[in-house]
Every structure is written in structure tokens, then in C-alpha cells.
Amino acid sequence: MSKQDDLKRAAAEAAFDYVREGEYLGVGTGSTVNHFIDVLAERAPEIPGCVSSSKATTEKLRAAGFDVVDLNSAGALGVYVDGADEANAHLELIKGGGGALTREKIIAGAARTFVCMVDASKRVDLLGRFPLPVEVIEMARSSVARSLVKLGGEPELRPGFVSDNGHPILDVHNLEILNPIEMEDAINALPGVVTVGLFARRPADVLIVGDAGGVETVK
Ligand code: 5RP
């Protein structure tokens, strides 16, 4: 495992403390989440099942022996565990590097507690160094791209990519995100936007940071 993988694994182990036996668990997408699923498989908590944010996560959870149910059947969701591409001091996030931002935002919004795991390289003062993913309806991708340019960004169509929902993603480079909530609202308001990967209106409740010196938990 690479050094960064070790940090992701350490964060995933710490996130396990938030799993509540007897409750459905929301599970995100990405390499950090894959470590978390490995931890779940090893420790086998007594949970009725999981709500998954992507086809890839569903496959990995099922292979590990966990039942995966639709969010509609899970009732009120307790804990959602996911990774992120960037996190600031207010636990506002950029997500969607893996393209699962829409289902991730739905599950984060439905969960009582959103636990986010990152390695230390993802902590930033200002969000936006990581290109901001925006999932769009195909027919709107050019018009949304022009509006994103007006907001100061440089959108780029993610090549050869279609989300689990059947939509393309624009990755927006060099966007100055001074006010993440305002930017999230402005991009959400563009006709044809499915989801913007800014998680500011619903930030994480707990940020678990894997660092060389150990794991830090920020609330
Ligand atoms: C997927 C995501 C991921 O959480 C994010 O891209 C981080 O991925 P990784 O854990 O592989 O670094 O938002 O849509």
C-alpha cells in the first residue's frame, strides 16, 4: 500500500467507531470508502444492511456479504460514511471525483450524521484547487458550461464518462470559491444542473483526517 493508502486506511478504521449496530448504514464511493468496506468486512458489525451511493460500492458491499437496500426502504438513515476530494475548516467539501456526487448528496442529506474520511493532503483553506464536478443533463452541457465560465470557472467535459444516473460531468477548473454556500446555490440554480459537488449546505458533521502523526477528528 502507498503512504496515502495507509492514511486512508487509518481514517477508515477510525470511522468504524461511528457505525451503529442495528441501523442501516449509508456508504459513499471511492478508494477511501473501499478501505472502509474492507474494515466493515473484517469487523462484521450487526447491521441490517447498507444504502449505497454507487454501483461500484454496491458490488463491493455485496461481495463482502452486506445487504444493500434502496434509500426509500431504509427509513430514517443514521450514519453516512464517505470520502471527499477537498475539505475546509467548516467541514464544507468538494466531492464527485469518482463521479458519484448525486447519490452521495442525496444520502448525505438524508443522514443524521455525515462522517467524512480524508487523508491530510485534502485539507484546504479555500475550496477549489480540485476541479469542481458538476453533473448535468446531456442537452444542457454547453449552456451550463457557458454559465460556469461566467461564474469564473473553466469547465471541461470529463472524457468518456457517464454517471450511474446516465449523465455527463463537467469538471470546473480554477473556480474561486470564496463563499461555498453562495456558489453551491448559484450553480444549483442553472437549468440542466443535476448536482454540483459542493457540499456546503450540508457539510460533514465529523471529519476524520489520516495524517502521518495519527488520526485527527474534527467536529
Ligand atoms: C466520489 C467521491 C469520493 O469520495 C472522492 O472522489 C474521494 O475519493 P477517494 O477516496 O478515492 O480519494 O466524492 O464521487
Boltz pocket constraint, residues with backbone or C-beta under 6 A from the ligand:
constraints:
  - pocket:
      binder: B
      contacts: [[A, 28], [A, 29], [A, 30], [A, 31], [A, 32], [A, 33], [A, 82], [A, 83], [A, 84], [A, 85], [A, 94], [A, 95], [A, 96], [A, 97], [A, 98], [A, 99], [A, 100], [A, 101], [A, 104], [A, 117]]
      max_distance: 6.0
